[in-house]
Amino acid sequence: MNVKKSDTSVPDCQPCRLVGTGLFLFVATYIWYHTRNGIYNNGFIYKKLPLRLIAIGSLYMSFARFIYLPPFKHLAPEK
């Protein structure tokens, strides 16, 4: 799969990378922590499972943002 480089592409800066990583990590931990107890802990898996899947997806986005996995591959600096 070829990715075309555009003239409007801006290189990624380190603070932007860290803030993006931190944001996705915060969302993942917030959702995971708040689905541990409370109204979602009454035995119904169909209430907790979608939220946990969103948390796992957000955790992946955090790691993808930090090490330039897809969908952030186009932001990686030239080697």
Secondary structure, DSSP 8 states (H G I E B T S, - for coil): ------TT-----HHHHHHHHHHHHHHHHHHHHHTTSSGGGSS-HHHHHHHHHHHHHHHHHHHHHHHT-TTSGGGS---
